Amino acid sequence: MATATWIKNELEDHGVTYEELHHRDAFSAQDIARREHVSGHRVAKVVVVMADDRPVVLVLPASRRVVLDRVKDILGTGFVRLATQHEIEDYFPDCEDGALPPFRHWEGVDVLMDGYLHVTGDIVFQAGTHRDAVRMNFGDWFELVLPRVEMFSERNHGRPPYHE
């Protein structure tokens, strides 16, 4: 499989320079960092949460993990939980499970970027499959997605990637 056509179209329609990367299966953002020989701080991973039953896309470095209580406070909602696999499949039918690119997939859905992802130079992210990734300039990605920037993560010290 290759980078999803809609991802290439999105980048090309906006005149963004990018590089397609291909590797053996990588089932986590940290695996992508290892396969592509980049710091986990430069790999953007996507976590989908449900905030009072509406989806929110979180984008953060592979080297960090989501703190759900912070997300709840930031959003000012009564309840935040990880989206189920079924919910993710409903919203992202054109991507393999766990291989969501950090884009604005539909209007009205918030995209929050963790401030620790802000880097100079390139970032890498999954391109809809576990074998394909994209490398592009962080600034170009930011201008394309226009995420809300917040601080909702902490360093991942080998613990599960989420906590409440």
C-alpha positions as CSV (number, residue, x, y, z in Angstrom):
1,M,0.0,0.0,0.0
2,A,1.1,3.6,-0.5
3,T,0.4,6.9,1.0
4,A,-3.4,7.5,0.7
5,T,-4.3,9.5,-2.4
6,W,-6.4,12.0,-0.4
7,I,-3.3,12.9,1.7
8,K,-1.2,13.5,-1.4
9,N,-4.0,15.6,-2.9
10,E,-4.3,17.7,0.2
11,L,-0.6,18.4,0.3
12,E,-0.3,19.0,-3.5
13,D,-3.4,21.2,-3.6
14,H,-1.8,23.5,-1.1
15,G,1.6,23.5,-2.8
16,V,3.3,21.8,0.1
17,T,6.7,20.1,-0.3
18,Y,6.8,16.7,1.2
19,E,8.6,13.4,1.0
20,E,6.9,10.0,1.0
21,L,8.6,7.4,3.3
22,H,8.1,3.7,3.1
23,H,9.2,1.1,5.8
24,R,8.3,-2.2,7.3
25,D,5.2,-2.2,9.4
26,A,5.3,0.2,12.3
27,F,2.4,0.0,14.7
28,S,3.3,2.9,17.0
29,A,4.7,6.4,16.5
30,Q,7.9,5.4,18.3
31,D,8.3,2.5,15.8
32,I,8.1,5.0,13.0
33,A,10.8,7.1,14.7
34,R,13.0,4.0,14.9
35,R,12.3,2.9,11.3
36,E,12.9,6.4,9.9
37,H,15.9,7.2,12.2
38,V,14.4,10.3,13.7
39,S,13.7,11.5,17.2
40,G,10.4,10.6,18.6
41,H,10.0,14.3,19.3
42,R,9.7,14.9,15.6
43,V,7.1,12.2,14.9
44,A,3.5,13.4,15.2
45,K,1.1,10.9,16.5
46,V,-2.6,11.2,16.5
47,V,-4.9,10.3,19.4
48,V,-8.7,10.6,19.0
49,V,-10.8,11.3,22.1
50,M,-14.5,11.8,22.6
51,A,-15.3,15.0,24.6
52,D,-18.9,14.9,25.8
53,D,-19.6,12.6,22.8
54,R,-17.9,14.7,20.1
55,P,-14.6,13.7,18.5
56,V,-11.4,15.7,19.1
57,V,-8.1,15.0,17.3
58,L,-5.0,15.3,19.5
59,V,-1.6,15.6,17.8
60,L,1.5,15.2,19.9
61,P,5.1,14.0,19.7
62,A,5.6,10.2,19.8
63,S,7.9,10.8,22.8
64,R,5.0,12.0,24.9
65,R,1.7,10.7,26.2
66,V,-1.8,12.3,26.6
67,V,-3.0,13.4,30.0
68,L,-6.8,13.1,29.7
69,D,-7.6,15.3,32.7
70,R,-5.6,18.1,31.1
71,V,-7.6,17.7,27.8
72,K,-10.8,17.7,29.8
73,D,-9.8,21.0,31.5
74,I,-8.6,22.6,28.3
75,L,-11.9,21.7,26.5
76,G,-14.0,22.6,29.4
77,T,-16.1,19.4,29.0
78,G,-17.6,17.2,31.6
79,F,-16.1,14.0,30.2
80,V,-13.2,13.0,28.0
81,R,-12.3,9.4,27.0
82,L,-10.4,7.7,24.3
83,A,-12.4,7.0,21.2
84,T,-13.2,3.4,20.6
85,Q,-11.8,1.5,17.6
86,H,-15.4,1.4,16.2
87,E,-15.8,5.2,16.5
88,I,-12.4,5.8,14.9
89,E,-13.3,3.5,12.0
90,D,-16.5,5.4,11.5
91,Y,-14.7,8.7,11.3
92,F,-11.6,7.6,9.5
93,P,-12.7,4.7,7.1
94,D,-9.9,5.4,4.7
95,C,-7.0,4.8,7.1
96,E,-5.7,1.6,8.6
97,D,-6.4,1.2,12.4
98,G,-3.9,3.3,14.3
99,A,-2.4,5.0,11.2
100,L,-4.2,8.4,11.2
101,P,-2.4,11.3,9.7
102,P,-2.5,14.6,11.7
103,F,-4.8,16.5,9.4
104,R,-8.2,18.2,9.8
105,H,-10.4,15.4,8.5
106,W,-13.7,17.2,8.7
107,E,-15.1,20.6,9.6
108,G,-16.3,21.2,13.1
109,V,-13.9,18.8,14.7
110,D,-11.2,20.4,16.9
111,V,-7.6,19.6,16.3
112,L,-5.4,20.2,19.3
113,M,-1.6,20.2,19.0
114,D,0.5,19.7,22.0
115,G,3.0,22.6,22.3
116,Y,5.8,20.1,22.6
117,L,5.4,19.2,18.9
118,H,6.5,22.7,17.9
119,V,9.9,22.2,16.2
120,T,12.1,23.9,13.7
121,G,12.5,21.8,10.6
122,D,10.7,18.6,9.6
123,I,8.2,16.3,11.2
124,V,7.2,12.8,10.2
125,F,3.8,11.2,10.5
126,Q,1.8,8.1,9.4
127,A,0.2,8.4,6.0
128,G,-2.9,6.2,6.4
129,T,-1.0,2.9,6.6
130,H,1.5,1.2,8.9
131,R,4.1,1.1,6.1
132,D,3.9,4.7,4.8
133,A,4.8,8.0,6.3
134,V,5.3,11.6,5.2
135,R,8.1,13.9,6.1
136,M,7.3,17.6,5.7
137,N,8.2,21.0,7.2
138,F,6.5,21.6,10.6
139,G,5.6,25.2,9.6
140,D,4.0,24.0,6.4
141,W,2.0,21.4,8.4
142,F,1.0,24.0,11.0
143,E,-0.3,26.4,8.3
144,L,-2.2,23.7,6.6
145,V,-3.9,22.3,9.7
146,L,-4.1,25.4,11.9
147,P,-4.4,23.4,15.1
148,R,-5.3,24.9,18.5
149,V,-2.0,24.8,20.5
150,E,-2.3,23.6,24.1
151,M,-0.2,21.7,26.6
152,F,-1.8,18.3,27.4
153,S,1.0,15.8,27.5
154,E,3.8,14.5,29.6
155,R,7.0,12.6,28.9
156,N,6.4,8.9,28.3
157,H,8.6,7.0,30.6
158,G,7.7,3.6,29.3
159,R,4.2,3.7,30.8
160,P,0.9,3.3,28.9
161,P,0.4,6.1,26.5
162,Y,-2.7,7.6,28.3
163,H,-3.8,8.3,31.8
164,E,-6.5,10.1,33.6
